[in-house]
C-alpha cells in the first residue's frame, strides 16, 4: 500500500485534461517559434559538475542539442551532445504517448458526458 495515493487530475477533470492537451500541443510550437540562439551561449552554468569542478557530465549541452534537433539542425545538435540521437526519439515518443492518452481520456469524457 503506497504512503501517498496520487490521483491524476487529468483523468478526473475534463477541464484539466483539455488544458493538458493544449499544453502538449503548444510546447513544440513554442520551441519552433523561439530562435535557437535563445538557449545557446547564455553564459549561465546550470550543471553543478560544470560550475563547481569544470567537468562536463553526460547531460551537458543536451538542452541546446534538443533545441537544435527540434529545428532540424542535426550537425549542431550532435556537436553539442551526441547523446541526442538517443534522447530526442525518446522525448518524441513520450510526447506522442502523452498526447494519445490525453485524446483517449477526452473521448472517454465525451462518451460519459461528464459535466466537470
Order of alpha helices (4+ residues) and beta strands (2+ residues): alpha-alpha-alpha-alpha-alpha-alpha
